[in-house]
Amino acid sequence: MQHSRTMEPRYGQGDRAPSTPSTGTVDGGRTHTTAAAGSPAATGLFSAAASAGLPPSAPSGVAAATMTPHGAAAAAPPAATSTPRAAAMPLLATFAGGSAGSEAGPYNRLWLYHTTTHMYLVGCRRGGSGRFGVLRIERHDGPSLDAMRHDTTYDLQQVQTLLRQIHAVNHSHGGLVFVAKSFGLVGCVRFTSCYYLLLLTKKTFVGCLCGSKVYAIAAMALVPLSPALGMSKGQQDSAVEKRYRKLLMGVDLTKNFYFSYTYNVSARLQCNMSYRMAEGLRTGGSGIGDAFCGSHSGAGAARPPPPCSPVDWGSMFVWNSYLARPLRAAVGAAASCEWLVPLVHGSFEQRRLSAFGRTLTVTLLARRSRHFAGVRFRKRGLNERGQVANEVETEQIVDTGIDPYGRVPLLSSLVQIRGSIPLMWSQQLTSLSPKPEIVVQHFDPMYEVTQRHFDDLSARYGAPIFVLNLLKSRERRPRETVLRKELTTAVAQINARLPESRRIKHLLWDFRRHASQPGANVLSLMSPMCGDALAATGLFVWGTDCPRTQTGVLRTNCVDCLDRTNVAQFAYGLTAFGRQLHALGLSDCEELNPDGSIALVLMGMYERMGDMLALQYGGSEAHNAFFKRKKGAWEAATRGQDLVTSIRRFYNNTMTDADKQDAINLFLGNFVPAPGQPDLWELESDHYLHGGYSEGKLSVLAALASSDTGARSTRAPSPGGPASKPAAAAAAAAAATRRPRRGGWHSQLLRGGAATQAAAESCDDEQRRGDSGCSSSSSSSDVGGGGGSSSSSDVGGGGGGSRSGSDMAGGRAAGPPLGSSSSSSGSS
């Protein structure tokens, strides 16, 4: 049985009745006041009541919707035409104002309103100058997004006047209706009918980088721009539209997606600080100190520090790049940066430590590439552009605070990467074998595509490039050894065409053979290799008398780039950690005791990062036998846990990866629905979507769909042609009403009116609590995992914990609707 919930308005303490004439009604002990039309209480849409999440009067017929357990949008009764008791307007002025700060970066507070023909997005920066920007978006079902940004900004009184005027002009058609309040705009997306806005309605503080706060997404909302949706209870979108919408929600943005308003999380610390220094010198600064702390004029007024490097929306680490394209095209690239929040997917953890009598902060940040992204057996090797699967950039940042003498921050960072073996190879997943045969395609005999990948690494990080290859050297049945020999041949041929200074350093190290030796110490065995690579590439060090930069990178791979790679990256990070402490003046020795307390904390951070990345790509946590043995775990228990992990990974790879891959392709824009084009679930393979064929070559996709006589084993049979249209429509309708997979956003389909009450209240709770390190729970994980409670993982997960199975039984929703409360552990 499906359950839907109508969200009733709630009133906080201290609310008072409006001063305009009104009539009062009592309902269940709660007094509702109906203000006279056109009165300040009815038209003061930007009053403190609106800022507290209380929507203004909703016109009759505006329906709310929440996501039911089966993924269908259930319309709630129209909201009553009443105005809640409003507090004084200056409350918003206190909220939006504050001390002057940097006006760079996107707006961090947004209010969304709509009329019958337009959406109005009003934004401001908390802690900024108190100026408001306005973005107007047309509501229609057309293929283009029509938006206009107001060229001027407004103060509080001006924006109130503007909204009152809009309400008065549209009064006969329902006026201006409050929809939602959010902390950022993620982007816009369209499937078959109208565009949708993706709003960030709740965030969780996870840490700070260079004085800028970093957040994780805790809740999202999807707002349709169609004028028909929500205006009539009989209006329903198509089954195909519902299925695409549900598929998009398979990418769980509440798991392991991170952002910052004032720090470019998608760029390395070295790039951000170098840009700050260049901007500081350009604006009259004198050096490194001005790049972080600003400078002082003769009058003693402090100038704010220069911003971090601007966001490159084409970066491989900005996951909402495709979602941002419509708005960037409509209002311009520069103007859109005020509204759009760039997202990074991967892992983020920050710990404060005490070492050698000093307090320091260690941050481990992993950025997953959106290029050739997907799940384990469906994304292997590289594509025609030289982009590899499961590419992750890991940055280890050490911050020891401000130097008391030079008044500059003392920072150091190390960057290393992982990625699938840069060859054209694949594995055909079957339900009978957990280790399918490895097939190497010899389409590139000169290894030009492989060289394209290494050229890209050289362009991003410089030379030299170290490749740490952890594949087996001996096998009874050749599997990994085939890839090991092929990669050795490829590197040799590529090096023959490169100058000596740019040649690739290929390090062959059979991890299994060395780790299986009795009494073997993997960290000690890998330490010489790690030391040589660090000596060649260097570290980034900022604020000392001898600043350094990192030039070059270490690239690590095994078959999956998960389990063995996690250990190798920890060994490299541990070696670098000792050198970072020495470079920052905290230690007299570059070597760090691998059994010390600091090393154990760092090991735990790498272990949790490995679990998150393994959940996102492999469908289960990583095999952590090395880390568990290091912590003294019982050997039998370790083997049992590894067995359970293998079974879980095999099940997810076999049964759920097809839908997860489709969700990722839809979210990243690898597949764009278009008239006359087969739907995403009708394609037998997504191979052509990653080689530049997703746009304009519909005949290729049509041929793929027509050749799909028996769809993938985990899917229902695809419709075959025009004769099967009734069957296809029935299948699509059944799929649209089918119970969704566990996971998805803590979101709902927002359609205006009183349905958004709980969404606004959750935002106000976040405001009242401040930017503390609390987090929200989530139902499960699809493309990410992190802090929150969860018991299942689809494309991702993390953080562990547990969850009762009652939320999936009896027709209840998999997760709480937006605005409802649920407890979870903090994720700071």
C-alpha positions in Angstrom: 0.0 0.0 0.0 1.3 3.4 -1.0 1.5 6.1 1.7 1.8 9.8 0.9 2.0 12.6 3.4 0.7 16.1 3.2 3.1 18.5 4.9 1.2 21.0 7.1 2.6 24.4 7.9 4.2 24.7 11.3 4.7 27.9 13.3 7.7 28.6 15.4 7.8 30.3 18.8 7.7 34.0 18.7 5.5 34.2 15.6 3.0 37.0 15.9 -0.2 37.8 14.0 0.1 40.3 11.1 -1.1 43.8 11.7 -3.5 43.8 8.8 -7.2 43.0 9.1 -7.7 39.3 9.0 -10.2 36.6 10.0 -9.1 33.8 12.3 -10.0 30.2 12.2 -9.2 27.5 14.7 -8.2 24.0 13.5 -7.1 21.5 16.0 -6.0 24.1 18.6 -3.9 26.0 16.1 -5.0 29.4 14.9 -4.8 30.2 11.2 -5.2 33.8 10.0 -6.4 34.7 6.5 -5.0 38.1 5.5 -6.8 40.4 3.2 -5.7 40.3 -0.4 -3.0 42.8 -1.2 -2.2 43.4 2.4 1.5 43.5 3.5 1.0 40.2 5.3 -0.2 38.6 2.1 2.3 40.2 -0.2 5.4 40.4 2.1 6.7 37.3 0.5 10.2 37.9 1.6 9.2 38.4 5.2 10.7 36.6 8.2 8.0 34.0 7.8 9.2 33.2 4.3 12.8 33.1 5.5 11.8 30.7 8.2 10.4 28.4 5.6 6.7 29.4 5.8 5.3 29.6 2.3 2.9 32.4 1.4 -0.6 31.9 0.4 -0.9 29.1 -2.2 -3.5 29.4 -4.9 -6.2 26.8 -5.1 -5.1 23.8 -7.2 -1.4 23.9 -6.4 -0.6 20.4 -5.3 2.3 19.0 -3.4 4.0 15.7 -4.2 6.2 13.4 -2.3 8.0 10.3 -3.6 6.0 7.3 -2.6 7.6 3.9 -1.8 7.0 2.8 -5.4 8.5 5.9 -7.0 5.2 7.5 -8.0 4.4 11.1 -7.3 1.4 11.3 -5.1 -0.5 14.6 -5.1 -1.4 16.1 -1.8 -4.6 18.2 -1.3 -4.3 21.8 -2.3 -3.0 24.1 0.4 -5.5 26.3 2.2 -5.5 29.9 1.2 -4.2 31.3 4.5 -1.2 33.3 5.6 0.7 32.2 8.6 1.4 34.5 11.4 4.5 36.5 10.4 7.3 37.9 12.4 8.9 41.2 11.7 10.8 41.6 8.5 14.2 42.8 10.0 14.8 39.1 11.0 15.9 38.4 7.4 18.1 41.5 7.4 20.0 40.0 10.3 20.2 36.7 8.6 21.3 38.0 5.2 23.7 40.7 6.5 26.6 40.4 8.8 30.2 41.4 8.5 31.5 42.2 5.1 33.2 39.3 3.4 34.2 38.1 0.0 31.6 38.3 -2.7 33.2 35.6 -4.8 31.6 32.2 -5.3 28.0 31.2 -5.7 25.1 32.3 -3.6 24.8 30.2 -0.4 21.1 31.1 0.3 18.4 30.7 -2.3 14.6 31.2 -2.3 12.5 29.9 -5.1 9.1 31.3 -6.1 6.8 30.7 -9.0 4.0 32.2 -10.9 2.0 30.4 -13.6 4.5 31.4 -16.2 7.9 31.9 -14.5 10.2 30.7 -11.7 12.0 33.4 -9.7 15.2 32.4 -7.9 16.4 35.0 -5.3 19.9 34.5 -3.9 22.3 36.1 -1.4 25.5 35.3 0.3 25.4 34.9 4.1 28.1 36.9 5.6 28.4 39.1 2.5 27.2 42.6 1.8 23.5 41.7 2.0 22.8 42.2 -1.7 20.3 40.0 -3.5 20.4 38.7 -7.0 17.4 37.6 -9.0 17.2 34.9 -11.7 14.0 34.5 -13.8 13.3 31.2 -15.6 10.4 30.6 -17.9 8.1 27.7 -17.2 7.4 25.7 -20.3 7.8 22.2 -21.8 10.1 23.3 -24.7 13.5 21.8 -25.4 15.4 25.0 -24.3 15.9 26.6 -21.0 15.0 30.3 -21.1 16.4 32.2 -18.2 17.3 35.8 -17.5 19.6 37.2 -14.8 18.9 40.6 -13.5 21.9 42.8 -14.2 21.6 44.7 -10.9 21.5 43.5 -7.3 19.1 44.6 -4.7 19.1 45.3 -1.0 16.5 43.8 1.3 13.9 46.5 0.9 14.3 46.6 -2.9 13.9 42.9 -3.3 10.8 42.9 -1.1 9.3 45.6 -3.3 10.2 43.7 -6.5 8.5 40.5 -5.2 5.4 42.5 -4.1 5.1 43.9 -7.6 5.4 40.5 -9.2 2.8 39.2 -6.8 0.4 42.1 -7.6 0.8 41.7 -11.4 0.0 38.0 -11.1 -2.6 38.2 -8.4 -5.5 37.2 -10.7 -3.6 34.0 -11.6 -2.6 33.0 -8.1 0.1 35.5 -7.4 3.7 34.6 -6.4 4.0 31.3 -4.6 6.9 30.3 -2.4 8.3 26.9 -3.5 11.5 26.1 -1.6 14.5 27.4 0.2 17.9 25.9 -0.6 21.6 26.3 -0.1 22.6 26.1 -3.8 21.6 25.2 -7.3 23.2 22.0 -8.7 21.9 22.3 -12.2 19.1 21.7 -14.7 18.1 18.5 -16.5 15.5 17.6 -19.1 14.3 14.1 -20.2 11.2 14.1 -22.5 9.0 16.9 -21.4 10.2 19.8 -19.2 13.3 20.9 -17.4 13.9 20.3 -13.7 15.9 22.3 -11.2 18.1 20.4 -8.8 18.2 22.2 -5.5 20.5 21.5 -2.6 18.1 21.8 0.4 20.3 20.5 3.2 24.1 20.3 3.8 26.5 18.9 6.3 29.7 20.5 7.4 32.6 18.1 6.9 35.8 20.2 7.3 37.7 23.3 6.3 40.4 23.9 3.6 42.4 27.1 3.7 39.8 28.7 5.9 36.9 27.8 3.6 34.2 25.4 4.8 33.6 22.2 2.9 30.1 20.6 2.9 28.5 17.3 1.9 25.1 17.2 0.4 22.4 15.9 2.9 19.2 16.4 0.9 18.1 17.4 -2.6 14.9 18.5 -4.3 13.8 18.2 -7.9 11.6 21.0 -9.1 9.8 20.7 -12.4 9.5 23.8 -14.6 6.4 22.6 -16.5 3.4 24.9 -16.0 1.2 21.8 -16.1 2.8 19.7 -13.3 1.2 20.4 -10.0 -1.5 22.6 -11.3 -4.1 19.9 -11.7 -4.6 16.6 -9.9 -5.5 14.9 -13.1 -2.3 16.0 -14.9 0.2 13.2 -15.0 3.5 12.9 -16.8 4.3 10.0 -19.0 5.6 6.6 -17.8 8.9 7.2 -19.7 9.3 10.5 -17.9 8.7 8.9 -14.5 11.2 6.2 -15.3 13.9 8.7 -16.3 13.2 10.7 -13.2 13.5 7.6 -11.0 16.7 6.6 -12.8 18.3 10.0 -12.2 17.6 9.6 -8.5 19.6 6.4 -8.6 22.6 8.6 -8.4 22.4 9.4 -4.7 23.7 12.9 -4.3 23.5 12.6 -0.5 26.4 10.1 -0.6 30.0 11.4 -1.0 29.3 14.5 -3.0 31.2 17.6 -1.7 31.3 21.3 -2.4 32.5 24.6 -1.1 31.3 28.1 -1.7 34.7 29.8 -1.5 37.3 27.0 -2.2 37.7 25.1 -5.5 37.5 21.6 -4.2 37.9 20.2 -7.8 41.4 21.7 -8.0 44.6 20.7 -6.1 45.9 22.8 -3.2 48.9 23.6 -5.3 46.7 25.1 -8.0 44.5 27.0 -5.6 47.4 28.6 -3.6 49.4 29.4 -6.8 46.4 31.3 -8.1 45.9 33.1 -4.8 49.5 34.2 -4.9 49.3 35.4 -8.5 46.1 37.3 -7.7 47.6 38.8 -4.5 50.6 40.1 -6.5 48.3 41.4 -9.2 46.1 43.4 -6.7 49.0 45.0 -4.9 50.1 42.3 -2.4 53.6 41.6 -1.5 54.0 37.9 -1.3 52.9 34.6 0.1 51.3 36.1 3.2 49.0 38.2 1.2 47.9 35.2 -0.8 46.2 33.8 2.2 45.7 36.4 4.9 45.1 39.5 2.7 46.9 42.7 3.2 46.3 45.9 5.1 46.1 49.4 3.7 47.5 52.4 5.4 44.2 53.1 7.2 44.4 49.7 8.8 41.5 48.1 7.0 42.0 44.5 6.1 41.6 43.5 2.4 40.0 40.1 2.0 42.2 37.4 0.6 42.2 36.7 -3.1 39.8 34.0 -4.2 40.9 30.4 -5.0 41.3 29.4 -8.6 38.1 29.7 -10.6 36.1 26.6 -11.2 36.8 24.9 -14.5 33.4 23.5 -15.4 35.0 21.3 -18.0 37.2 19.6 -15.4 37.1 15.9 -15.1 36.3 16.2 -11.4 33.2 18.4 -11.6 30.4 15.9 -11.6 27.5 18.3 -12.4 29.3 19.7 -15.4 26.5 18.4 -17.7 23.7 19.6 -15.4 25.2 23.1 -15.4 25.3 23.4 -19.2 21.7 24.6 -19.8 21.9 27.5 -17.3 25.5 28.4 -18.4 24.2 28.6 -22.0 21.1 30.7 -21.0 22.7 33.4 -18.9 26.4 33.1 -19.7 29.3 31.3 -18.2 30.4 34.2 -15.9 26.9 35.0 -14.6 26.0 31.4 -14.0 28.9 31.0 -11.5 26.8 33.1 -9.0 24.1 30.4 -9.0 25.7 27.0 -9.7 27.5 25.0 -7.0 30.2 22.6 -8.4 30.2 19.1 -7.0 33.0 16.7 -6.4 32.4 13.0 -6.0 34.7 10.7 -4.0 35.7 10.8 -0.4 36.6 13.5 2.2 37.9 13.1 5.7 39.6 15.5 8.0 41.3 14.7 11.4 43.0 16.9 13.9 46.1 15.4 15.5 48.7 16.3 18.0 52.3 15.6 16.9 55.6 16.6 18.4 53.8 19.1 20.6 52.0 20.8 17.8 48.4 20.6 16.6 47.9 19.8 12.9 45.0 18.9 10.6 45.2 16.1 8.1 42.8 16.0 5.2 42.4 13.1 2.8 40.5 14.1 -0.3 39.7 11.7 -3.1 38.2 13.0 -6.4 36.6 10.6 -8.8 36.8 11.4 -12.5 33.5 11.7 -14.4 35.2 10.6 -17.6 34.5 7.0 -18.5 32.8 6.6 -15.1 30.8 3.6 -14.1 30.9 0.4 -12.2 33.3 -2.5 -12.0 32.8 -4.9 -14.9 31.1 -2.4 -17.1 33.9 0.1 -17.2 37.4 -1.4 -17.7 40.5 -0.1 -19.4 40.3 3.1 -21.4 38.1 4.6 -24.2 39.1 6.1 -27.5 39.9 9.4 -25.9 42.5 7.9 -23.5 40.3 8.3 -20.5 40.5 5.4 -18.1 37.9 3.9 -15.9 37.9 4.4 -12.1 40.4 7.2 -12.2 40.7 8.8 -8.8 43.0 11.7 -7.7 43.9 11.4 -4.0 45.3 14.4 -2.2 46.8 14.3 1.3 46.9 17.7 2.9 48.7 18.7 6.1 47.9 22.0 7.7 49.8 23.1 10.8 48.1 26.5 11.2 49.6 30.0 10.9 53.3 30.5 11.4 53.5 32.9 14.4 56.6 34.6 12.9 55.8 35.0 9.3 52.0 35.1 9.7 51.5 32.7 6.8 49.8 29.3 6.7 52.0 26.3 6.8 50.6 23.8 4.3 51.8 20.7 2.4 50.1 18.4 0.0 50.8 15.2 -1.9 48.8 14.1 -4.9 48.7 10.5 -6.2 46.3 8.8 -8.6 44.8 5.5 -9.4 43.1 4.2 -12.5 42.3 1.2 -14.6 45.1 -0.4 -16.6 45.4 2.0 -19.6 44.8 -0.6 -22.3 41.7 -1.5 -24.3 40.5 -4.5 -22.4 37.3 -5.8 -20.9 35.6 -8.6 -19.0 32.3 -10.2 -19.9 30.4 -10.6 -16.7 28.4 -13.8 -16.3 26.3 -15.1 -13.5 28.4 -18.2 -13.2 32.0 -16.9 -12.7 33.0 -14.3 -10.2 36.3 -13.8 -12.1 35.4 -13.5 -15.9 38.1 -14.0 -18.5 40.1 -10.9 -19.4 39.9 -9.9 -23.1 42.5 -7.6 -24.6 41.4 -5.8 -27.8 44.2 -5.3 -30.2 42.6 -2.3 -31.9 45.6 0.0 -31.1 48.8 -1.8 -32.2 50.9 1.4 -31.8 49.4 2.1 -28.4 48.4 5.6 -29.5 45.4 5.7 -27.2 47.5 4.6 -24.3 50.0 7.3 -25.0 47.1 9.8 -25.2 46.4 8.9 -21.6 50.0 9.4 -20.4 50.2 12.7 -22.3 47.2 13.9 -20.4 48.8 13.0 -17.1 52.0 14.9 -18.1 49.9 17.9 -19.0 48.1 17.9 -15.7 50.9 17.0 -13.3 54.2 17.4 -15.2 57.0 14.8 -15.5 58.1 12.3 -14.5 55.2 9.9 -14.4 55.7 6.8 -12.2 53.5 3.7 -12.9 53.3 1.3 -10.0 52.0 -1.9 -11.5 50.8 -4.4 -8.8 49.6 -7.2 -11.2 50.7 -10.7 -10.6 53.8 -12.0 -12.4 52.9 -15.7 -12.3 49.5 -17.5 -12.6 48.5 -21.1 -13.4 45.8 -19.7 -15.6 46.9 -16.5 -17.3 44.7 -13.6 -16.5 46.5 -10.7 -14.9 49.8 -11.7 -16.4 48.3 -11.0 -19.9 47.7 -7.4 -18.9 51.0 -7.1 -17.2 52.9 -8.2 -20.3 50.7 -6.0 -22.6 51.3 -2.9 -20.4 55.0 -3.5 -20.3 55.1 -3.7 -24.1 53.0 -0.5 -24.4 55.2 1.5 -22.0 58.4 0.4 -23.8 57.0 1.5 -27.2 55.8 4.8 -25.9 59.1 5.5 -24.2 60.9 4.9 -27.4 59.0 7.9 -28.9 59.6 10.2 -25.9 62.6 12.2 -24.9 64.5 11.0 -21.9 63.1 13.6 -19.5 59.5 12.6 -20.2 59.8 8.9 -20.2 57.5 6.8 -18.1 59.0 5.1 -15.0 57.3 1.6 -15.0 57.6 -0.1 -11.6 56.6 -3.8 -11.7 55.8 -5.1 -8.2 53.9 -8.3 -7.7 51.9 -7.4 -4.6 50.4 -10.9 -4.0 53.8 -12.6 -4.2 55.5 -10.2 -1.8 52.6 -10.1 0.7 52.2 -13.9 0.8 55.8 -14.5 2.0 56.0 -15.5 5.7 56.7 -12.6 7.9 56.7 -10.1 5.0 56.4 -6.4 5.9 54.7 -4.8 2.9 55.3 -1.3 4.1 59.0 -1.9 4.5 59.3 -3.6 1.1 57.5 -0.7 -0.6 59.3 2.0 1.2 62.4 2.2 -1.2 60.1 2.6 -4.2 58.0 5.2 -2.6 61.0 7.1 -1.5 62.5 7.2 -5.0 59.2 8.4 -6.5 58.8 11.1 -3.9 62.4 12.3 -4.5 61.6 12.6 -8.2 58.2 14.2 -8.0 58.5 16.2 -4.8 55.9 17.6 -2.5 53.9 20.9 -2.4 55.0 22.9 0.6 53.7 26.4 1.3 54.7 29.0 3.9 58.2 27.8 4.7 61.5 29.5 3.8 61.9 27.0 1.0 58.6 26.5 -0.7 58.3 23.5 -3.0 56.0 22.3 -5.8 55.1 18.8 -6.9 56.1 18.0 -10.5 55.0 14.6 -11.6 52.8 12.0 -10.1 52.7 8.3 -9.0 50.0 6.3 -10.7 49.0 3.0 -9.1 47.0 0.2 -10.5 46.0 -3.4 -10.0 43.1 -5.1 -11.8 40.2 -3.4 -10.0 42.3 -0.5 -8.5 40.6 -1.1 -5.2 42.1 -3.6 -2.7 45.8 -3.8 -3.4 45.9 -0.2 -4.7 44.5 1.0 -1.3 47.5 -0.6 0.5 50.0 0.8 -2.0 48.5 4.3 -1.8 48.7 4.1 2.0 52.3 3.1 1.9 53.1 6.0 -0.4 51.1 8.4 1.8 52.8 7.2 4.9 56.2 7.8 3.4 55.2 11.2 2.2 53.6 12.1 5.6 57.0 11.9 7.4 58.5 14.2 4.7 55.6 16.6 5.0 56.1 16.9 8.8 59.8 17.4 8.3 59.3 20.1 5.6 56.9 22.0 7.8 59.3 22.0 10.7 57.5 19.6 13.0 60.0 16.8 12.8 63.8 16.4 12.6 63.5 13.2 10.7 61.9 12.4 7.4 61.0 8.8 8.4 57.9 8.1 10.4 57.4 5.1 12.6 54.9 2.9 10.8 53.6 1.5 14.1 53.2 4.8 15.8 49.8 6.4 16.7 50.0 8.9 13.9 50.6 6.2 11.4 47.6 4.2 12.7 45.3 7.3 12.4 46.5 7.8 8.8 46.0 4.1 8.1 42.4 4.3 9.3 41.8 7.3 7.0 43.1 5.4 4.0 41.1 2.3 5.0 37.8 4.3 5.1 38.6 6.0 1.8 39.3 2.7 0.2 35.9 1.4 1.4 34.1 4.4 0.0 35.8 4.1 -3.4 35.2 0.3 -3.5 31.5 0.8 -2.7 31.2 3.3 -5.5 33.0 1.3 -8.1 32.9 -2.3 -7.0 29.6 -2.6 -5.0 31.1 -3.6 -1.7 33.7 -2.5 0.8 37.4 -3.2 0.0 39.2 -6.3 1.1 41.0 -4.9 4.1 42.9 -8.0 5.2 46.2 -6.0 5.4 44.7 -3.2 7.5 42.9 -5.6 9.9 46.1 -7.7 10.4 48.0 -4.4 11.1 45.4 -3.7 13.8 45.8 -7.1 15.3 42.4 -8.6 14.2 41.7 -12.3 14.5 42.8 -14.0 11.3 39.7 -16.3 11.1 37.4 -13.3 11.4 39.3 -11.4 8.8 38.9 -14.3 6.3 35.3 -14.6 7.1 34.7 -10.9 6.4 36.6 -11.1 3.2 34.4 -13.9 2.1 31.3 -11.9 2.8 32.7 -9.0 0.9 33.4 -11.1 -2.1 29.9 -12.5 -2.1 28.3 -9.1 -1.7 30.5 -7.7 -4.5 29.6 -10.6 -6.9 25.9 -10.2 -6.2 25.9 -6.4 -6.8 28.0 -6.8 -9.9 25.7 -9.4 -11.3 22.2 -8.1 -10.3 22.3 -4.3 -9.9 25.2 -2.9 -11.9 23.1 -2.4 -15.1 20.7 0.0 -13.6 23.5 1.8 -11.7 25.5 2.3 -14.9 22.4 3.7 -16.6 21.9 6.1 -13.8 25.5 7.3 -14.1 25.2 7.7 -17.8 22.0 9.8 -17.5 23.4 12.0 -14.7 26.7 12.7 -16.5 25.0 13.4 -19.9 26.6 10.4 -21.6 23.1 9.6 -22.8 20.7 12.4 -23.6 17.0 11.4 -24.4 15.8 12.7 -27.7 12.8 12.1 -30.0 13.2 9.1 -32.3 16.1 7.8 -30.2 15.8 4.5 -28.2 15.4 4.9 -24.5 18.4 4.3 -22.3 17.1 1.0 -20.9 16.6 -0.4 -24.5 20.3 -0.2 -25.4 22.2 -3.5 -25.2 25.5 -1.7 -24.5 26.7 1.8 -23.6 30.1 1.4 -25.3 29.4 4.1 -27.9 28.2 6.6 -25.3 31.8 7.1 -24.1 33.5 7.6 -27.4 31.8 10.8 -28.6 28.8 9.0 -30.2 26.1 10.1 -27.7 25.2 13.2 -29.6 24.1 13.3 -33.2 24.6 9.6 -34.1 21.2 8.3 -33.2 21.3 5.7 -36.0 24.1 3.9 -34.1 22.0 3.7 -31.0 18.9 2.7 -33.0 20.9 -0.2 -34.5 22.0 -1.2 -31.0 18.5 -1.1 -29.7 17.1 -3.1 -32.7 19.7 -5.8 -32.3 18.8 -6.2 -28.7 16.7 -9.4 -29.1 17.3 -10.5 -25.5 18.1 -7.7 -23.2 20.6 -7.9 -20.4 20.0 -10.7 -17.9 19.0 -8.3 -15.1 16.4 -6.5 -17.2 13.0 -7.2 -18.7 13.0 -7.9 -22.4 13.1 -4.7 -24.5 10.3 -3.9 -27.0 11.2 -5.0 -30.5 9.5 -2.5 -32.8 6.4 -0.7 -33.9 4.3 -3.9 -33.5 5.2 -4.1 -29.8 4.2 -0.5 -28.8 1.3 -1.6 -26.6 3.6 -4.1 -24.8 6.3 -1.5 -24.6 3.9 1.0 -23.1 2.7 -1.6 -20.6 6.3 -2.5 -19.6 7.2 1.2 -19.3 4.2 1.9 -17.1 5.0 -1.1 -14.9 8.6 0.0 -14.6 7.5 3.5 -13.7 5.3 2.3 -10.8 7.7 -0.4 -9.7 9.2 -0.1 -6.3 12.4 1.8 -6.5 15.8 0.3 -5.6 16.9 1.0 -2.1 18.7 4.3 -2.0 18.2 7.5 -3.8 18.0 11.1 -2.7 16.5 12.4 0.5 14.4 14.4 -1.9 11.0 14.9 -3.2 9.4 16.3 -6.3 8.6 19.9 -5.3 5.6 21.5 -7.1 5.0 24.6 -5.0 2.6 25.6 -2.3 2.4 24.1 1.2 4.1 20.9 0.2 7.5 22.5 0.6 6.9 23.4 4.2 9.1 20.6 5.6 11.8 21.4 3.1 12.0 25.0 4.3 11.8 23.9 7.9 14.8 21.6 7.5 16.8 24.5 6.0 15.8 26.7 9.0 16.9 24.0 11.4 20.3 24.0 9.7 20.4 27.8 10.0 19.6 27.8 13.7 22.1 25.1 14.4 24.8 26.9 12.4 27.4 25.2 10.3 28.1 22.5 12.8 29.4 19.1 12.0 26.0 17.3 12.3 24.8 15.1 9.5 21.6 13.6 8.2 20.9 9.9 7.8 20.1 8.4 4.5 18.4 5.3 3.3 21.2 3.6 1.5 23.8 4.4 -1.2 23.8 4.3 -4.9 26.8 6.2 -6.2 28.4 7.2 -2.9 28.8 6.3 0.7 29.7 8.1 3.7 28.7 9.0 7.2 25.0 8.2 7.8 23.5 4.9 8.5 23.1 2.3 5.8 23.0 -1.4 5.4 23.1 -1.8 1.6 25.1 -0.4 -1.2 24.4 -0.2 -4.9 27.1 1.8 -6.7 28.4 3.1 -3.4 27.9 3.3 0.2 30.1 3.7 3.1 30.3 4.6 6.7 28.8 1.4 7.9 26.2 1.4 10.5 22.9 -0.4 10.5 19.4 0.2 9.6 16.2 -1.5 10.5 14.4 -3.4 7.7 11.1 -2.0 8.7 11.5 1.1 6.5 11.3 -1.2 3.4 8.4 -3.2 4.6 4.7 -2.4 4.5 5.0 0.0 1.6 7.0 2.6 3.5 9.4 4.8 1.7 13.0 3.8 1.6 14.1 7.1 3.2 12.4 9.8 5.1 10.9 12.6 2.9 12.5 15.9 2.8 12.1 17.8 6.1 11.5 14.8 8.3 14.0 14.2 11.0 16.2 11.1 11.4 19.2 10.5 13.5 22.6 9.7 12.3 26.2 9.9 13.5 28.2 13.0 12.7 30.5 13.1 9.8 32.8 15.9 10.7 
